[in-house]
Amino acid sequence: MSMDRIFIGELKDKETMDFFNAVYTGHLGSMATVHANSAKEVIKRLILLMKKSGTDIPFEELKNMLASSLDIIVFMKNYKVVEIFEVSEADIDVTMD
């Protein structure tokens, strides 16, 4: 049996890599939540969580994976939508300080 979509309540740790690996391979329409300080910070947070899985995939490849599989970030604060951010490849071009 094949799953069409994957939904995860909150990405906190190593499961982030598993989630994006699945989304990267064709599970379009999947959704997850993650805690971050802003919509832009979500990208950095996801890369950090992906690295926590112990993957040896280089930083640049993780950014490419996100660019291919991440479409929209909905940032909420106090249960209200503050920002809807459509992700482009230029947005993924982050550096880890």
C-alpha positions in Angstrom: 0.0 0.0 0.0 1.4 3.4 -1.0 0.9 6.6 1.0 0.2 9.7 -1.0 0.8 12.2 1.8 2.6 12.4 5.1 1.5 14.5 8.0 3.7 15.0 11.1 2.5 17.1 14.1 5.9 18.5 15.0 9.4 18.0 13.7 11.8 18.0 16.7 14.7 15.8 15.9 15.9 13.0 13.7 12.5 12.4 12.1 13.1 15.6 10.1 15.5 13.9 7.8 13.1 11.0 7.3 10.2 13.3 6.6 12.1 15.3 3.9 13.6 12.2 2.4 10.1 10.9 1.9 8.8 14.3 0.6 11.8 14.5 -1.7 10.9 11.2 -3.3 7.4 12.2 -4.4 5.0 12.4 -1.4 3.7 15.8 -2.6 1.2 17.6 -0.4 2.8 16.5 2.8 2.8 18.8 5.9 4.6 19.2 9.2 5.0 21.8 11.9 8.3 23.1 13.4 9.1 25.7 16.0 11.1 28.7 14.8 11.3 32.5 15.4 10.2 33.5 11.9 9.3 32.1 8.5 12.9 32.7 7.3 14.3 31.0 10.4 12.3 27.8 9.6 14.8 27.0 6.8 17.8 27.2 9.1 16.0 25.2 11.8 15.1 22.4 9.3 18.7 22.1 8.2 19.9 21.9 11.8 17.3 19.2 12.6 18.2 17.3 9.5 21.9 17.3 10.5 20.9 16.0 14.0 20.0 12.7 12.3 23.7 12.0 11.9 23.5 12.2 8.1 26.7 12.6 6.2 24.9 14.5 3.4 26.7 17.8 2.8 25.1 21.1 3.8 24.7 22.1 0.2 22.8 18.9 -0.7 20.5 19.4 2.3 19.7 22.9 1.0 19.0 21.4 -2.5 16.7 18.8 -0.9 14.7 21.6 0.9 14.6 23.7 -2.3 13.0 20.8 -4.1 10.6 19.7 -1.5 9.5 22.8 0.5 6.9 25.0 -1.1 5.1 27.2 1.5 5.8 28.2 5.1 2.9 29.4 7.2 4.2 31.3 10.2 1.9 31.6 13.2 2.1 33.4 16.5 -0.5 33.2 19.2 -2.6 30.9 17.1 -2.9 33.5 14.3 -1.3 33.4 10.8 1.3 36.2 10.7 3.0 35.3 7.4 2.6 33.0 4.5 5.9 32.6 2.8 6.3 31.0 -0.6 9.8 29.4 -0.7 12.1 30.0 -3.7 15.6 28.6 -4.4 17.0 32.0 -3.4 15.4 31.7 0.0 17.2 28.4 0.6 20.5 30.1 0.0 21.2 30.5 3.7 24.4 30.2 5.7 24.8 28.7 9.1 26.3 31.4 11.4 
